[in-house]
Amino acid sequence: ELSLDCFAMMFPTTMRHSSHLLFLSVVVLLLGSGTNAEGLRKSVKRNLEDSQLCNIQWIDIQFDDGRAPVKELKCLVDKDWNGYNNGVDDFCYSITLPSTILEANDAAIRSGTFYVAIPNAEIIDDGSSVPYVTVPDPSAVAIVQGVRRERHLVDRELQTRYNSVLVVRVSTSSGDTCDPSANQLAGSVFGIGSQAIQHSMKSQYEACSYGQQSFTPVSGNSVVNGVVDVTIGDNIQGRDIFSLTNAMNRAARDVVGSSLSASPKHVMYCVPTGTTYNGSQNWVAFAYVNGVSSYYNNNWCDRLSSQMHEVGHNLGMQHSNENGEYGDQSGYMGFSYPARNGPLMCFNAFKHYKFGWYSSQTRTITGAWTGQLVAFTDAAQAPGSTVILKLGDVYMQFNRAEGMNSGTTEKKNEVVLVRESQSGGTSEALAGLGSGESYSTGGFTVEVCSINYGSIDNAQVSIFTNGGRSGCSNRSVGNSSCQDDLSKYFVVSGNVRNCQWVAANGAGYLCNGSAKYWCKSTCGTCP
C-alpha cells in the first residue's frame, strides 16, 4: 500500500457562525528526495519518501464565541513524521498549495479524487508547533489522475452496512481528561454498557436508514465496548488542536498495536478541555469527509447531533446550508446541539439520496407530475411509494416530525426542497412548503396540494411547468376523516391496484371513476 503523511494553510472566509471544523477531501502525491527518515521524536524535519501519498482535506473551522470562521487546508498520510506505519488512523500536517490549483479543481478536491505530485517536499515537525509540509517549487506541482485509496474513499459500493468504530478517550500525563467517562461514551455511541442510552449514534443511524447503516465496536488490547483510554505526555492547555492530533494518533497505535478485531472505518477522538484553534477554546468538532477520523472537544464527543454530523462527514456527507454554512436545520448536517440524547432528526432529501437508503422509493421527475409524497418516517409501511422526488438538481421530501425525526428543528411537517451545490456535496435549502404553498425553480413549479395525516402520512404534490396547470384540485390540510382508504382495491389493466399505486404512478385519470371515493387524499376530493 502506498504510504501517506499530512499538512495546513489558513484562508479567511465569511461563512456563517457555527462551531464545526469540516474536512473536504483531495489527495496529493508527494515526491521526496528519497533520503531516509530521521528516527528521533524531536527531529525538526525530514524529506518525504519517494511516491508518498498525501490526502488533502479542506476544513471549515467554526467557533461558538462569535469569531469569524476560517478555512484551512490539511494533508493526511498513513506514516507519521518519522516513517512508522500506523494501524489506527492517518497523520496530519499543514500545507500551502497554489490557489490556481485549488480553485480550478474544487469539485475534485471535495470528492476526494484530486492528486498532485510535489517534488522534494519536507515535513517540518518540532513536536510542539503545528507540523507542516513544504512545497519548494509551487510551479512544479503536477496533477496526478486516476489515484484511488479505498480506506478513505468511502464510495457507496465500498461502504459496509456495519462499520467498525474505535472511540479514543484522551488524557494527559498532567491530569487532563475528558468529562465523559468510557462507559458514557460506549452508551452514547453504541448504546451498550452500564450507561447505555435510548438514542445512541448507532440506533439513530439504524432508524434513519431502516437498518441499512449501523456501527459495531472494535475489540482489542485495552478496548472495552469499543472505547480505549490513551494518555499523551504533551501539555494540551492552550495548545493548537492540530499540534496534538498526531500525538493522539500515535498513543492510540501504541496501546492497541495490531490487536484490533477489524481495521476501524471510524476513529472518534475525545479531547480534554483546553485545546484551542486560532486562539479560541470554543471549537466543537471536526472530521474528514470520506475519511476515518473525527475529533470532539470534550463533552461534544458525547452529544448525539455532533456524533451524527461528524461521522456523516466520514460517510461522505457535506454541510447542509441555508443563507450560509450550516443553516439548514431540518437534519444533522446543519448546526449541532448540546443535548446528549437528541434532538432526533435524520438528513435532508439530498443527503438521503446520496446515502442511497431510499433508492427504491426515489422518483426522478422530468415533466409534469402529480402524486403522493410519503413521509420518509413511514417509508417502511409504504413499499413502492415515493419518498424522495428529484427534479434536476433539486431534491424534496416530506419532513414529517415524528419517530426518528420527531426533533427536526426546522420546516416541520412541510415538503422541503434543497438544491445540490454546483461543486457537489453541499446542499442549499430552498423552501419548506405547507398545504397550498408553491415554489418555482428551473422552469417548474412545485405545489403542495394537501398534507394528510393518518396511518401513512403524506403530502399530495403537483409539479408542472411554469405557466402550466397545477394538478391540485384541493388544497386543504387533510385529517383522519379525509384519507385514502388503503383497504380498497380496484383492477387496472388486469392488475389489482390501490390508492398508493394511483399516487405513486400519477394515475390521476382514475379519479374520474370510483377511485375518487376511495382515494380522497390522492384525488383531491376531500370535503
Buried (B, 14 or more C-beta within 10 A) or exposed (E): EBBBBBBBBBEEBEBBBBBBBBBBBBBBBBBBEEEEBBEEEEBBBBBBBEEBBBBBBBBBBBBBEEBEBBBBBBBBBBBBBBBEEBBBBBBBBBBBBEEEBBEEBBBBBBBBBBBBBBBBBBBBBEBEEBBBBBBEEEEEBEBBEEBEBEBBBBEEEEBEEEBBBBBBBBBBEEEBBBEBBBBBBBBBBBBBBEBBBEBBBBBBBBBBBEEBBBBBBBBBEEBEBBBBBBBBEBBBBEBBBBBBBBBBBBBBBEBBEEEBEBEBBBBBBBBBBBBBBBEBBBBBBBBBBBBBBBBBBBBBBBBBBBBBBBBBBBBBBBBBBBEBBBBBBBBBBBBBBEEBBBBBBBBBBBBBBBBBBBEEBBBEBEEBBBBBBBBBBBBEEBEEBBBBBBBBBBBBBBBBBBBBBBBBBBBBBBBBBBBBBEBBBBBBBBBBBBBBBBBEBEEBBBBBBBBBBBEBBBBBBBBBEEEBEBBBBBBBBBBEEBBBEBEBEBEBEEEEBBBBBBBBBBBBEBBEEEBBEBBBBBBBBBE
